[in-house]
Amino acid sequence: LGMPYGEALKERLIKDKVIAPGLGWVTDRASVSQEEAREDALGEPKYVGYGSIASDFSKITLAIVIKKDTLSARDVIPNEWFIYLAIFGFLASLFAMAMDAKKLGKYWSVQSFGLRLVFWPLLLLAAGNLILDYAYQNLSLSQVYLAVMIYDSLWWVMPALLIDMAARRFAWAPVEERTGHKIPNVVRLFASFFIYALAFVGVVGFVLVQPVTSLLAGSGLLAMIVGLAIQANISNVFSGIVLNMERPFKVGDWVKIGNTEDARVTDITWRTTRLITRSGMSIAIPNGKASEAQIVNYSVQGKSQMCIHLFVAPSISSEEVRKTLRDAPLDVPGVMSSPPPGVYFDGIVAASGGWLAQYSVLYWIKDYSGKTAVNGRVWDAVYSRLNAAGIPLGVAPDYLRGPSVSGVEEEDEMEKFKENPEHDVVIEEIADLIGSR
């Protein structure tokens, strides 16, 4: 018939505009085949004269494969290259699996992930084109549609697999290594479910071309119900992740969290922070509350400042008191010589039937766990020094009595003193006393 074949046939069809321009489709491949066909005459007038009941004819079949008018791999990669690319991608994937099986360390884990990131898309591209070529030539139209749908879906599943793998290797593993705690399975499963759910929505919306509005609405409602049911647990888990990453305290530190008494941190899980007090009581604070509360860490600098308050007669010179007590804390083991202790005159306070001079003795200790014992021995040293110098101790007014405090505790005690009804009276009497002098 004088018809061209191969690329020449394709060019002829394009030139003759068999597929009208502007439809979004173009000719990909074309072929012509010839076969023998036999037709029964059965008295058909047009077959009269052939001299037989059945006549032989030549059957010409023209096949045209069309594709969407977009840039594809076939436009830049020759068809005969796909088999080599598929083999190369498959071998690279096997090599990445072998690297992971050897467990060679963090560096090789990054390398094996990089191999997958490069060669998985290459393997899917090459193998997919080879399989689709076979499907076009040997399978029915419905089977071809199924193969195309699976191929397009894999382009959504593969990124989900890579993102999930990246989360496990470069997010969960470093956090576990840094904190020394295994991330709860519920967090891992929730993250993986979210990643694959996005891939599923992509398949439904772009591969199956189905509306996803109702699907997203139903998923959102379900997520809201589940989220409300486990809101507290989720908050504690994510607060635990934040605490383990920011590390405002670590196991072994002495801390004060919110209104709790100072205690030693014994464990930091993904849901609670566990403390033990000086009296041996165990406290479990939900991480959500711990992350929102004020945290005082007495161990973060490797030293803690302590303070004791004492009262003597105002007639005794403040210089004499400071000179007597300046080195008293250094007589106690556990008190640091640098920074050096200090003695400070805090002013005159009202006492029953008279006035007292208030002083503060500040010193530093390295081991906060021995605070109580060291504080008691410092009091012994202070009392001995004052007794040797003939300086009697005064009795603190009722509104100033209480345990020795330091840091944030001292500020809290000062606020309580200011709120005391006798505070204003004391200030006025001190002003009158100073004015009379």
C-alpha positions in Angstrom: 0.0 0.0 0.0 3.0 2.2 0.1 2.5 3.1 3.8 5.6 4.0 5.9 6.4 2.3 9.1 8.3 2.9 12.4 9.3 6.5 13.1 8.4 7.5 9.6 4.8 6.4 10.1 4.6 8.4 13.4 5.9 11.5 11.7 3.4 11.0 8.9 0.5 10.8 11.4 1.7 13.9 13.2 2.0 15.8 9.9 -1.4 14.7 8.8 -2.8 15.8 12.2 -4.6 12.5 12.8 -4.8 13.6 16.5 -6.2 17.1 16.4 -4.0 19.8 18.1 -5.3 21.3 21.2 -6.9 18.2 22.7 -4.0 17.6 25.1 -2.9 14.3 23.4 -0.1 13.5 21.0 1.0 10.4 19.0 3.5 8.4 20.9 4.0 5.3 18.7 2.4 3.8 15.6 2.6 0.5 13.8 1.1 -1.3 10.8 0.5 -5.0 10.7 -0.8 -7.3 8.0 -2.5 -10.7 8.3 -4.6 -13.1 6.2 -8.3 -13.1 6.7 -10.9 -15.5 5.2 -14.4 -14.4 4.6 -17.3 -16.8 3.6 -19.0 -15.9 0.3 -22.5 -17.3 1.2 -24.0 -15.9 -2.0 -22.7 -12.4 -1.4 -22.7 -10.8 -4.9 -19.5 -8.9 -4.3 -17.7 -12.2 -3.8 -19.0 -13.8 -7.0 -16.3 -14.8 -9.4 -13.6 -15.8 -6.8 -14.2 -19.5 -7.6 -14.5 -20.7 -4.0 -16.9 -20.8 -1.1 -14.5 -18.8 1.1 -12.2 -16.1 -0.2 -8.8 -15.0 1.3 -8.1 -11.3 1.9 -5.3 -9.3 3.4 -6.2 -7.5 6.7 -4.3 -4.3 7.4 -4.2 -3.1 11.1 -3.1 0.4 12.0 -2.3 0.8 15.8 -1.7 4.3 17.3 -0.5 4.8 20.9 -1.3 8.3 22.2 -0.2 10.0 25.4 -0.8 13.3 27.2 0.9 16.3 25.7 3.4 16.7 28.6 7.1 16.1 29.0 7.9 12.5 30.0 10.9 10.3 30.5 10.4 8.8 27.0 11.2 12.3 25.6 14.7 12.3 27.0 15.5 8.6 27.6 15.7 6.1 24.7 13.5 3.1 25.1 16.4 0.6 25.0 18.0 2.3 28.0 15.2 1.4 30.4 16.3 -2.2 30.9 19.8 -1.1 31.9 18.4 1.5 34.2 16.1 -1.0 35.9 19.0 -3.4 36.4 21.2 -0.7 37.8 18.5 0.6 40.1 17.7 -2.9 41.4 21.4 -3.6 42.2 21.8 -0.3 44.0 18.8 -1.0 46.1 20.2 -4.4 47.0 23.5 -2.8 48.0 21.6 -0.3 50.2 19.9 -3.2 52.0 23.2 -4.9 52.5 24.7 -1.8 54.0 21.8 -1.6 56.5 22.1 -5.3 57.4 25.8 -4.7 58.3 24.8 -1.9 60.8 28.0 0.0 60.0 27.0 3.1 61.9 25.4 6.5 61.4 27.5 7.5 58.4 26.6 4.4 56.4 23.0 4.8 57.4 23.0 8.2 55.7 24.7 6.7 52.6 22.2 3.9 52.3 19.3 6.3 52.5 20.9 8.5 49.8 21.2 5.4 47.5 17.5 4.7 48.0 16.6 8.4 47.5 18.3 8.4 44.1 17.8 4.8 42.8 14.2 4.0 44.0 12.7 6.6 41.6 15.0 5.5 38.9 14.0 1.8 39.4 10.3 2.7 39.5 10.6 4.8 36.3 12.5 2.2 34.3 10.7 -0.9 35.5 7.3 0.9 35.2 7.9 1.8 31.6 9.0 -1.7 30.7 6.0 -3.3 32.4 3.6 -0.8 30.7 5.2 -1.5 27.3 4.5 -5.2 27.8 0.9 -4.4 29.0 0.2 -2.3 25.9 1.2 -5.1 23.6 -0.1 -8.2 25.4 -2.9 -7.4 27.8 -6.5 -6.3 27.5 -7.5 -2.7 27.8 -8.9 -3.1 31.3 -5.7 -4.8 32.4 -3.7 -2.0 30.9 -5.8 0.5 32.9 -5.1 -1.4 36.1 -1.3 -1.5 35.4 -1.3 2.3 34.8 -3.3 2.9 38.0 -0.8 0.8 40.1 2.2 2.5 38.5 0.8 6.0 39.2 -0.1 5.0 42.8 3.5 3.8 43.4 4.7 7.4 42.8 2.7 8.4 45.9 3.6 5.4 48.0 7.4 5.6 47.3 7.8 9.2 48.8 5.8 8.1 51.8 8.2 5.2 52.4 11.2 7.5 52.0 9.8 10.1 54.4 8.9 7.5 57.0 12.4 6.0 56.7 14.0 9.5 57.1 11.9 10.2 60.2 13.1 7.0 61.8 16.7 7.5 60.9 17.2 11.3 61.3 14.5 12.3 63.8 13.6 9.4 66.2 17.1 7.8 66.4 19.0 11.0 67.3 16.5 11.9 69.9 16.7 8.5 71.5 20.5 8.6 71.4 20.6 12.0 73.0 18.0 11.4 75.7 18.7 7.7 76.4 15.0 7.0 76.3 13.1 5.1 73.6 10.4 7.1 71.8 6.9 5.6 72.6 5.5 3.5 69.9 2.3 5.5 69.9 4.3 8.6 68.6 6.0 6.5 65.9 2.8 5.0 64.8 1.0 8.3 64.8 3.7 9.9 62.6 3.8 7.0 60.2 0.0 6.9 60.0 -0.1 10.6 59.1 2.5 10.2 56.4 0.7 7.3 54.7 -2.7 8.9 55.1 -1.4 11.8 53.0 -0.2 9.4 50.4 -3.6 7.6 50.4 -5.4 11.0 49.9 -3.0 11.7 47.0 -3.8 8.4 45.4 -7.6 8.9 45.8 -7.5 12.5 44.5 -5.0 12.3 41.7 -4.8 8.7 40.6 -8.4 7.6 41.0 -9.6 11.1 40.3 -12.2 11.0 43.1 -13.4 13.9 45.3 -11.5 13.9 48.6 -13.6 16.5 50.4 -15.8 14.1 52.2 -12.8 11.8 52.9 -10.9 14.7 54.5 -14.0 15.9 56.4 -14.5 12.4 57.9 -10.8 12.0 58.7 -10.8 15.4 60.3 -13.8 14.5 62.5 -12.2 11.2 63.5 -8.9 12.9 64.3 -10.7 15.6 66.4 -12.5 12.9 68.4 -9.4 10.9 69.0 -7.4 14.0 69.8 -9.8 15.2 72.4 -9.9 11.7 74.0 -6.1 11.5 74.4 -5.3 15.3 74.5 -3.6 15.1 77.9 -1.4 12.2 77.0 -0.4 13.7 73.6 0.4 17.0 75.4 2.6 15.1 78.0 4.4 13.1 75.3 5.2 16.2 73.1 6.2 18.2 76.2 8.5 15.3 77.1 10.1 15.5 73.7 10.6 19.3 74.2 12.1 18.8 77.7 14.4 16.1 76.4 15.6 18.3 73.6 15.9 21.6 75.6 17.2 19.8 78.7 16.5 22.4 81.4 17.5 19.7 83.8 18.9 16.2 83.7 18.8 13.1 85.8 20.6 13.7 89.1 20.0 17.5 89.2 18.3 19.1 92.2 15.4 21.2 91.0 12.3 23.0 92.2 9.4 22.7 89.7 6.5 25.0 90.3 5.3 24.7 93.9 7.0 21.5 94.7 9.8 21.3 97.2 13.3 21.0 96.0 14.0 17.4 94.9 16.4 15.3 92.9 15.5 14.2 89.4 15.5 10.4 89.1 14.0 9.8 85.7 12.6 11.7 82.7 10.1 9.6 80.7 8.0 10.7 77.7 5.0 11.2 80.0 6.3 12.3 83.4 9.3 13.7 85.2 10.0 11.8 88.4 11.6 13.4 91.5 12.6 12.2 95.0 12.6 14.6 97.9 15.0 14.8 100.8 12.5 12.9 103.0 12.4 10.1 100.4 9.0 10.9 98.9 8.6 10.1 95.2 6.9 12.8 93.0 5.7 12.2 89.4 5.0 15.5 87.5 3.2 15.3 84.1 5.5 16.7 81.5 2.8 19.1 80.3 2.7 20.8 83.7 6.5 20.6 84.1 7.1 22.5 80.8 4.7 25.2 81.8 5.9 25.7 85.4 8.8 27.8 86.7 11.9 25.5 86.9 14.8 26.3 89.3 17.8 24.2 88.7 20.2 24.2 91.7 22.8 22.0 89.9 23.1 23.6 86.5 26.2 25.7 87.4 27.8 23.1 89.6 27.3 25.2 92.7 24.4 26.7 94.8 24.2 29.7 97.0 22.9 29.3 100.5 21.8 31.9 103.0 21.1 32.0 106.7 19.6 35.0 108.6 20.5 35.9 112.2 19.7 38.7 114.6 21.9 40.5 117.2 21.5 43.5 119.3 21.6 46.8 117.3 24.1 48.3 119.7 26.8 46.0 118.4 28.8 47.4 115.5 28.0 45.9 112.2 31.7 46.0 111.3 32.4 43.8 114.3 29.7 41.3 113.4 30.9 41.1 109.8 34.5 40.6 110.9 33.5 37.9 113.3 31.4 35.9 110.9 33.2 36.5 107.6 35.2 33.2 107.6 32.8 31.2 109.8 31.4 29.1 106.9 34.8 28.1 105.7 35.2 26.0 108.9 32.6 23.6 107.5 33.6 20.9 105.0 31.6 21.3 101.8 31.5 25.1 101.7 33.4 26.5 98.7 36.2 29.0 99.3 35.6 30.5 95.8 33.3 32.4 95.5 34.1 33.5 99.1 31.4 33.7 101.8 29.8 37.1 102.6 28.2 38.7 105.6 25.6 41.5 104.9 23.8 43.9 107.2 20.1 43.8 106.2 18.8 46.6 108.5 16.9 47.1 111.8 13.7 45.1 112.5 11.2 45.4 115.3 11.1 42.7 118.0 9.1 42.2 121.1 10.0 45.1 123.3 12.7 46.5 121.2 14.8 46.3 118.0 17.2 43.8 116.4 19.8 44.1 113.7 19.4 41.6 110.9 22.3 40.0 109.1 22.6 37.5 106.2 25.4 35.0 105.8 25.9 33.9 102.2 28.0 31.0 101.2 28.3 28.5 98.2 28.2 24.7 98.2 29.0 22.4 95.4 26.9 19.4 96.4 23.3 20.6 96.8 22.2 17.2 98.0 24.1 17.9 101.3 22.4 21.2 101.8 20.6 20.4 105.1 23.7 18.9 106.7 26.0 21.7 105.6 23.5 24.3 106.7 23.3 22.9 110.2 27.1 22.8 110.5 27.3 26.4 109.3 24.9 27.4 112.0 27.2 25.7 114.5 30.2 27.6 113.2 28.3 30.9 113.3 27.1 30.3 116.9 30.6 29.3 118.0 32.2 32.5 116.5 29.5 34.8 118.0 29.8 33.0 121.4 33.6 33.4 121.4 33.3 37.1 120.6 30.7 37.6 123.3 27.9 38.6 120.8 24.5 37.1 121.9 22.0 36.0 119.3 18.6 37.7 119.2 15.2 35.9 118.7 13.7 36.7 115.3 10.3 38.3 115.2 7.4 35.9 114.6 6.7 37.2 111.1 10.3 36.7 110.1 10.7 33.2 111.5 11.0 30.2 109.2 13.4 28.0 107.4 16.5 29.5 105.8 15.9 30.3 102.2 17.9 31.3 99.2 17.3 32.4 95.6 13.6 32.2 94.5 12.6 31.0 98.0 14.1 34.2 99.5 12.0 36.3 97.2 8.9 34.4 98.1 9.6 34.9 101.8 10.1 38.6 101.3 6.8 38.9 99.5 5.1 37.2 102.5 6.8 39.6 104.9 5.6 42.6 102.9 2.0 41.3 103.0 2.2 40.9 106.8 -0.1 43.4 108.6 2.8 44.4 110.9 5.0 45.4 107.9 3.9 49.0 107.6 4.1 49.5 111.4 7.6 48.2 111.5 8.7 50.5 108.6 7.2 53.6 110.3 8.9 52.8 113.7 12.2 52.3 112.0 11.8 55.7 110.2 11.0 57.4 113.6 14.0 55.7 115.2 16.4 56.9 112.5 14.8 60.4 112.5 15.3 60.7 116.3 19.0 59.9 115.9 
